[in-house]
């Protein structure tokens, strides 16, 4: 188990324009050859957008992009014609495939915080696609078959336990609250990278929200 603390993330974005980014993996101008990916995950970014701020239209390819809104409302539009509002509890996925352009912004009156995770597909190319699952229920798994990955979302009451999926690679990200994972205490923004996970569980020390990625080898 490799624990990475929130304070170890790389800062990015453009604070002067209302964009704050915190990167868990090598990203953009901050190149770290020892931290390029874990399993299928190649990015896990915490993004904070002030009202009116956002990312203008930009390209992606050969990436599965999964977004989880923590607070506020994300406006998303892409070159295939989708324009949606993504709210807390919704899972959004953009499969960029051979190439797509999109834009993300905060059109609301309140600050926006979201976690965006990029996964490498097993096979590059294909046609881009888009999906949003509104108000996904607790414990409902969300499959990203193209990357051999499954997302498990848990909203835990204090003292509640949940099993960590057994798997070749498991990535645990704490969205809010605090949990104990094995002997480690994880708080909001902390993450754990687990190889060959077997028989682990997470215990909520406070009310908590946790994202768990189960990935094949």
Legacy VTK file of the C-alpha trace (Angstrom):
# vtk DataFile Version 3.0
C-alpha trace
ASCII
DATASET POLYDATA
POINTS 217 float
0.000 0.000 0.000
1.404 3.350 -1.090
-0.326 6.262 0.663
-0.186 9.718 -0.954
-1.326 12.680 1.116
-3.367 15.625 -0.126
-0.460 17.940 0.636
1.803 15.975 -1.728
-0.273 16.794 -4.803
1.242 19.014 -7.468
-0.395 22.454 -7.782
-1.567 23.578 -11.190
-4.313 25.526 -12.886
-4.357 29.305 -13.039
-5.410 30.804 -9.690
-5.506 34.306 -11.181
-8.407 33.222 -13.396
-10.210 31.260 -10.652
-8.807 27.809 -11.500
-7.005 25.759 -8.842
-5.815 22.247 -9.700
-4.111 19.604 -7.586
-2.569 16.639 -9.407
-1.861 13.203 -7.947
0.155 12.044 -10.979
2.689 13.547 -13.352
0.740 16.165 -15.289
1.389 18.917 -17.815
4.554 20.900 -17.131
5.165 18.974 -13.902
6.791 15.832 -15.310
7.621 13.046 -12.867
8.816 9.884 -14.660
8.332 7.869 -11.463
4.665 8.828 -11.115
3.097 8.363 -14.539
0.295 5.929 -13.741
-1.098 3.299 -11.391
-2.969 0.458 -13.033
-5.122 2.147 -15.672
-5.186 5.530 -13.890
-2.994 8.211 -15.438
-4.503 11.256 -13.689
-6.525 12.076 -10.590
-7.047 15.827 -10.452
-8.875 17.857 -7.837
-10.256 20.924 -9.602
-11.703 24.059 -8.008
-13.391 26.634 -10.223
-14.638 30.001 -9.027
-17.993 31.207 -10.413
-17.510 32.068 -14.077
-14.183 30.237 -14.374
-13.517 27.224 -16.540
-11.463 25.352 -19.090
-12.041 26.491 -22.671
-12.492 23.989 -25.474
-9.493 21.654 -25.670
-8.754 18.236 -27.233
-8.437 14.751 -25.757
-7.746 11.373 -27.327
-7.240 7.776 -26.176
-8.440 8.558 -22.646
-11.429 7.575 -20.512
-12.332 10.660 -18.438
-14.524 10.145 -15.352
-15.714 13.149 -13.336
-17.182 13.284 -9.827
-18.567 16.610 -8.581
-17.994 17.301 -4.883
-19.859 20.609 -4.631
-21.387 23.076 -7.069
-22.461 22.381 -10.641
-20.254 21.620 -13.656
-21.317 22.673 -17.155
-19.848 20.335 -19.768
-20.066 20.508 -23.548
-18.205 18.612 -26.253
-17.717 18.480 -29.999
-20.147 15.573 -30.396
-23.034 17.825 -29.332
-23.485 17.000 -25.656
-24.133 19.802 -23.191
-24.965 18.790 -19.644
-24.989 19.943 -16.040
-23.140 17.598 -13.681
-24.065 17.764 -10.006
-22.925 16.033 -6.798
-23.856 12.356 -6.957
-23.653 12.155 -10.769
-21.029 10.099 -12.588
-19.911 11.588 -15.893
-17.723 9.772 -18.420
-16.288 11.043 -21.673
-14.609 8.387 -23.802
-12.352 10.486 -26.029
-11.371 7.533 -28.259
-9.723 8.734 -31.504
-10.368 12.360 -30.605
-12.889 14.802 -29.155
-12.920 18.384 -27.930
-14.722 19.584 -24.812
-15.060 22.509 -22.433
-15.813 22.615 -18.709
-16.903 25.633 -16.717
-18.653 26.865 -13.605
-21.728 28.787 -14.735
-23.242 28.768 -11.242
-23.099 31.330 -8.455
-21.159 29.097 -6.042
-17.634 27.615 -6.095
-17.291 24.304 -7.933
-15.115 21.415 -6.778
-14.759 18.178 -8.700
-12.455 15.169 -8.950
-11.506 14.134 -12.462
-9.854 10.805 -13.169
-8.243 9.786 -16.465
-7.804 6.139 -17.405
-5.847 4.638 -20.284
-7.949 2.376 -22.526
-6.728 -1.084 -23.414
-7.176 -0.389 -27.124
-6.744 3.089 -28.634
-9.007 4.611 -31.256
-12.700 4.133 -31.926
-15.585 6.578 -31.777
-15.953 8.998 -28.860
-18.912 8.508 -26.523
-20.471 10.238 -23.550
-22.510 9.090 -20.558
-23.891 10.624 -17.403
-25.480 8.606 -14.596
-27.512 11.006 -12.438
-27.658 10.381 -8.707
-25.852 7.057 -8.700
-26.829 5.015 -5.641
-24.358 4.188 -2.894
-22.453 0.920 -3.530
-23.519 0.824 -7.191
-20.461 -0.127 -9.259
-19.734 1.791 -12.457
-17.808 -0.120 -15.121
-15.278 1.400 -17.487
-14.771 -1.763 -19.514
-12.521 -0.050 -22.053
-9.905 0.391 -19.301
-10.598 -2.855 -17.416
-11.760 -0.833 -14.411
-14.695 -0.601 -12.027
-15.538 2.413 -9.863
-17.142 1.798 -6.465
-18.659 4.809 -4.678
-19.260 4.619 -0.938
-20.949 7.160 1.302
-20.269 5.960 4.824
-21.678 6.881 8.204
-19.225 7.182 11.087
-18.238 3.684 12.193
-19.496 2.029 9.006
-17.241 -0.472 7.256
-16.868 -1.347 3.601
-14.795 -3.992 1.869
-12.018 -2.898 -0.433
-12.338 -4.838 -3.704
-9.785 -7.582 -4.192
-7.799 -6.824 -7.300
-4.473 -6.505 -9.045
-4.671 -2.730 -8.600
-6.966 -0.750 -6.298
-6.926 3.037 -6.013
-8.714 4.580 -3.023
-9.448 8.327 -2.990
-11.107 10.019 -0.007
-13.454 12.751 -1.229
-14.591 13.947 2.196
-14.340 12.898 5.821
-11.773 10.521 7.301
-11.362 6.735 7.133
-9.020 4.030 8.352
-7.619 1.736 5.666
-5.638 -1.063 7.238
-3.320 0.752 9.664
-3.470 4.036 7.775
-5.698 7.016 8.519
-6.793 8.830 5.361
-8.412 12.266 5.279
-10.031 14.260 2.475
-7.739 14.427 -0.548
-5.591 11.498 0.576
-5.276 8.407 -1.610
-3.883 4.889 -1.411
-2.468 2.787 -4.232
-2.819 -0.898 -3.398
-1.246 -3.734 -5.365
-2.669 -7.266 -5.097
-5.395 -6.228 -2.660
-6.904 -9.098 -0.671
-9.250 -8.964 2.312
-8.900 -5.260 3.118
-11.637 -3.045 4.510
-12.189 0.638 5.133
-13.744 1.993 8.343
-15.234 5.506 8.426
-13.904 7.564 11.326
-16.360 10.349 10.437
-19.115 10.552 7.837
-17.119 9.989 4.632
-17.313 9.684 0.847
-14.809 7.407 -0.845
-14.054 6.498 -4.466
-12.513 3.033 -4.981
-11.147 1.953 -8.366
-10.830 -1.790 -8.956
-8.523 -2.524 -11.895
-7.312 -5.684 -13.559
-3.649 -6.322 -14.268
LINES 1 218
217 0 1 2 3 4 5 6 7 8 9 10 11 12 13 14 15 16 17 18 19 20 21 22 23 24 25 26 27 28 29 30 31 32 33 34 35 36 37 38 39 40 41 42 43 44 45 46 47 48 49 50 51 52 53 54 55 56 57 58 59 60 61 62 63 64 65 66 67 68 69 70 71 72 73 74 75 76 77 78 79 80 81 82 83 84 85 86 87 88 89 90 91 92 93 94 95 96 97 98 99 100 101 102 103 104 105 106 107 108 109 110 111 112 113 114 115 116 117 118 119 120 121 122 123 124 125 126 127 128 129 130 131 132 133 134 135 136 137 138 139 140 141 142 143 144 145 146 147 148 149 150 151 152 153 154 155 156 157 158 159 160 161 162 163 164 165 166 167 168 169 170 171 172 173 174 175 176 177 178 179 180 181 182 183 184 185 186 187 188 189 190 191 192 193 194 195 196 197 198 199 200 201 202 203 204 205 206 207 208 209 210 211 212 213 214 215 216
